[in-house]
Amino acid sequence: MRLTSYTDYALRTLIYLGTHRDRLVTIQDIADLHAISKNHLMKVVHQLGVSGMVDTVRGRNGGLRLKREPADINIGAVVRNTETDFYMAECFDPANQGCAYSASCTLKGVLGAATAAYLKVLDGVTLADMLAGAPQADAFSPVRIYPRAALPG
């Protein structure tokens, strides 16, 4: 199972906000730290605001903060809220029924059970659990991630 970058950015945003509870944070702060698109992150933050996890404060001195306590933000719920589907294979998509094995295939059941187990693990984790092992706010510094083929030097 692979999460979309949208979900990845949502989780990174929540972690950053959770480690900076003492102040308002800007979208630019998060975008700079992770070297990601500010425009894309704005869409993620908007959805987090609509879902009630993030409070947005407008204006010159505005920014973002968690709207809920970290212990009340369930990671499974975040992932379900940000992912569009959990199709492990094309046979899970109701619009695509082209598999010749669909009448007698047991793979769909196995993959369905694996997806359910994956989500069950995420349902057992809160943002507070994730923050317990996170570095302190002053320990964050921008980290560049390079694809293996594009390593410098």
ZIQUIFEN-V104099 format. One record per pair of residues at least 24 apart in sequence whose C-alpha atoms are under 6 Angstrom apart, sorted by the first residue. I is the first residue (numbers start at 1). J is the second residue. Records with the same first field share a line. If there is no record, write none. Layout:
I: J ; J
This chain:
7: 82
10: 44
17: 65
19: 137
20: 137
24: 63 ; 64 ; 65
25: 63 ; 64
26: 63
33: 142
70: 127 ; 128
71: 126 ; 128
73: 126 ; 127
74: 126
75: 122 ; 125 ; 126
76: 122 ; 123
